[in-house]
Amino acid sequence: MVGYFLTVTGAAIFAGPVVAPAFLGLVPIVLMVIGNQRQGSLPWRSLVIPLVLVLSGLFLVNGTAFTAEGLNFVRSLWLGVPLALAAVGLWVWFALANQGALAARPEMPNGVWTALILVSGGVLMLAFYPVGAAMDLFQLPMLGFGWSAAGNLYVWGTSLALLATVCGVWAWNIASRTLPVALAAQLIVSETAFGVVGGLIAHERWPTPFEGAGVVVLIAGVVLSVRIFYDLQFTSGTTVLAHK
């Protein structure tokens, strides 16, 4: 997870806040394909329509990424794009490895496993601190640790740590234990939808027709995936009862 956050940060710095998320939108697609290839949990034909909807939604939401306006914030595509692709690969690897580790430890409490992930991530972040300090990435010691200078950092940092990290990892571990990777991957698409909504609120504007349509199509793809999964589960259960 530390590698993922570092590559995501680097992608945002070098590729900008528009291009980097466009590539990170590939995570649910890649994870769904690889996860279902490994587990075979869902028939491929049942994933075609949700996959098309998700791809269409991502295209609509990120359609402005490579326009002149979207490229205004780019410092280096040669660095930003590889970092974004590395982030995609690291997240897919973590999702598959995490589910495999949980499957091998069915008795492990979810809270304990979440704590282990977070503690190990914190240790690794501390290990990388000298590297960041050598690159002069930390400005807080120069600006000061007082509330007037760093109050917003404390509030947003604590909020993100509790909601996005602790609650996010805890919820993902539950999903990893109860859902196949192909379906859990679809739920990651909600990050894009919520990200668009949050960005619109921050910029105090209404969505463009393409952005609004993209969010609707993304949500439709996720809802359809969940519906197909539960329909298949119900059909399988009915078949088993009929044989009994």
C-alpha positions in Angstrom: 0.0 0.0 0.0 2.9 2.4 0.7 4.2 1.8 -2.8 0.8 2.5 -4.2 0.4 5.8 -2.3 3.9 6.9 -3.3 3.3 6.2 -7.0 -0.1 7.8 -6.9 1.4 10.9 -5.4 4.2 11.0 -8.0 1.7 10.5 -10.8 -0.4 13.4 -9.5 2.7 15.6 -9.2 4.1 14.9 -12.7 1.0 14.0 -14.7 -1.3 16.5 -13.0 -4.7 16.1 -11.2 -6.6 15.2 -14.4 -4.4 12.8 -16.4 -3.3 10.7 -13.3 -6.9 9.8 -12.2 -7.7 8.9 -15.8 -5.1 6.1 -15.7 -6.0 5.1 -12.2 -9.5 4.5 -13.5 -8.1 1.3 -15.1 -7.8 -0.4 -11.7 -11.3 -1.9 -11.5 -11.1 -3.1 -15.1 -7.7 -4.8 -14.8 -8.6 -6.2 -11.4 -11.9 -7.6 -12.6 -10.3 -9.3 -15.6 -7.3 -10.7 -13.7 -9.4 -11.7 -10.7 -12.0 -13.5 -12.7 -9.3 -15.2 -14.8 -7.7 -16.6 -11.6 -10.9 -17.5 -9.7 -13.5 -18.1 -12.5 -16.2 -16.9 -10.1 -18.4 -15.3 -12.8 -19.1 -16.4 -16.4 -17.3 -14.1 -18.8 -20.5 -13.4 -20.8 -22.2 -12.0 -17.7 -19.4 -9.4 -17.3 -19.5 -8.1 -20.8 -22.3 -5.5 -20.3 -21.0 -4.3 -16.9 -17.5 -4.0 -18.4 -18.8 -2.0 -21.3 -20.7 0.3 -19.0 -17.8 0.9 -16.7 -15.4 1.6 -19.6 -17.9 4.0 -21.2 -18.4 5.8 -17.8 -14.7 6.1 -17.3 -14.3 7.5 -20.8 -17.0 10.1 -20.2 -15.8 11.1 -16.8 -12.2 11.4 -17.9 -12.9 12.7 -21.4 -11.1 16.0 -20.8 -7.9 14.5 -19.4 -6.0 14.8 -22.7 -7.4 18.0 -23.9 -5.4 21.2 -23.9 -7.1 22.3 -20.7 -6.3 18.9 -19.0 -2.7 19.0 -20.1 -2.1 22.5 -18.6 -1.1 20.9 -15.2 1.2 18.3 -16.7 4.9 18.6 -15.7 6.2 15.4 -17.4 4.1 12.7 -19.0 7.2 10.6 -19.3 7.4 10.3 -15.5 3.7 10.7 -14.6 2.2 8.1 -16.9 4.6 5.2 -15.8 4.0 6.1 -12.2 0.3 6.0 -12.7 0.6 2.6 -14.4 2.8 1.4 -11.6 0.1 2.5 -9.1 -2.4 0.4 -11.1 -0.2 -2.6 -11.0 0.5 -2.2 -7.2 -3.1 -1.9 -6.3 -4.1 -4.9 -8.3 -1.3 -6.9 -6.7 -2.3 -5.8 -3.2 -6.0 -6.7 -3.8 -5.1 -10.2 -5.0 -2.4 -10.8 -2.4 -4.6 -9.5 0.4 -7.5 -11.8 -0.6 -5.2 -14.8 -0.8 -3.7 -14.0 2.6 -7.2 -13.7 4.2 -8.3 -16.9 2.5 -5.3 -18.7 4.1 -6.2 -17.3 7.5 -10.0 -17.7 7.9 -9.7 -17.4 11.7 -8.0 -14.0 11.6 -10.3 -11.2 13.0 -10.9 -8.4 10.4 -9.9 -5.7 12.9 -6.6 -7.4 13.7 -5.8 -7.8 10.0 -6.6 -4.2 9.3 -4.4 -3.1 12.2 -1.5 -5.2 10.9 -1.8 -3.6 7.5 -1.9 -0.1 8.9 1.0 -0.6 11.3 3.2 -2.1 8.7 2.3 0.7 6.3 3.2 3.3 9.0 6.6 1.6 9.6 7.4 1.7 5.9 6.4 5.4 5.7 8.8 6.2 8.5 11.5 4.2 6.7 10.9 6.4 3.6 11.0 9.7 5.7 14.8 10.2 5.3 14.4 9.9 1.5 11.7 12.6 1.5 13.7 14.8 3.8 16.8 14.5 1.6 14.6 15.5 -1.4 13.3 18.5 0.6 9.7 17.4 0.3 8.6 18.3 3.8 7.9 22.0 4.4 6.2 21.7 7.7 9.4 22.2 9.9 10.1 25.4 8.0 6.5 26.7 8.1 5.9 25.7 11.7 3.8 23.2 13.6 1.4 25.7 15.2 -2.3 25.6 14.6 -2.4 28.8 12.6 0.2 27.4 10.1 -0.8 23.7 10.0 -4.4 23.5 11.3 -5.9 22.6 8.0 -3.2 19.9 7.6 -4.1 18.4 11.0 -7.8 18.4 10.3 -7.7 17.0 6.8 -4.9 14.5 7.7 -6.8 13.1 10.6 -10.0 12.9 8.6 -8.4 11.1 5.7 -6.5 8.8 8.1 -9.7 7.7 9.8 -12.2 7.7 6.9 -10.1 6.8 3.9 -7.4 4.7 5.5 -8.7 2.9 8.6 -12.3 2.6 7.5 -11.3 2.0 3.9 -9.0 -0.9 4.6 -11.4 -2.4 7.1 -14.2 -2.3 4.6 -12.0 -3.7 1.8 -11.0 -6.6 4.0 -14.6 -7.4 4.6 -15.3 -7.2 0.9 -12.3 -9.4 0.1 -13.6 -12.1 2.4 -17.2 -12.1 1.2 -17.0 -11.2 -2.5 -15.1 -12.6 -5.5 -12.4 -10.2 -6.8 -14.3 -9.7 -10.1 -17.2 -8.1 -8.1 -15.2 -6.3 -5.5 -13.2 -4.7 -8.4 -16.4 -3.2 -9.7 -17.1 -1.5 -6.4 -13.9 0.4 -6.7 -15.5 2.3 -9.5 -17.4 4.2 -6.8 -14.1 6.0 -6.0 -14.3 7.6 -9.5 -17.9 8.6 -9.0 -17.4 10.1 -5.5 -14.1 11.7 -6.7 -16.0 13.5 -9.5 -18.7 14.7 -7.0 -16.1 15.8 -4.5 -14.2 17.7 -7.2 -17.4 19.5 -8.4 -18.2 20.5 -4.9 -14.6 21.8 -4.4 -14.8 23.8 -7.6 -18.3 24.9 -6.9 -19.8 24.1 -10.2 -22.3 21.7 -11.8 -21.1 18.7 -13.8 -20.9 18.9 -17.6 -23.3 16.7 -19.5 -20.4 14.2 -20.1 -19.4 14.1 -16.5 -23.0 13.6 -15.3 -23.6 10.9 -17.9 -20.3 9.2 -16.9 -21.2 9.0 -13.2 -24.7 7.6 -14.0 -23.2 5.0 -16.4 -20.5 4.0 -13.8 -23.1 3.5 -11.1 -25.3 1.5 -13.6 -22.4 -0.8 -14.3 -21.7 -1.5 -10.6 -25.4 -2.0 -9.9 -25.7 -4.4 -12.8 -22.6 -6.4 -11.7 -24.1 -6.8 -8.2 -27.4 -7.9 -9.6 -25.8 -10.5 -11.9 -23.7 -11.8 -9.0 -26.7 -12.3 -6.7 -28.8 -13.7 -9.5 -26.1 -16.3 -10.1 -25.9 -17.1 -6.4 -29.6 -17.5 -6.2 -29.7 -19.7 -9.3 -26.9 -21.9 -7.9 -28.6 -22.2 -4.5 -31.9 -23.1 -6.2 -30.1 -25.8 -8.3 -28.5 -27.3 -5.2 -31.8 -27.5 -3.4 -33.5 -29.0 -6.4 -30.9 -31.8 -6.6 -31.4 -32.5 -2.9 
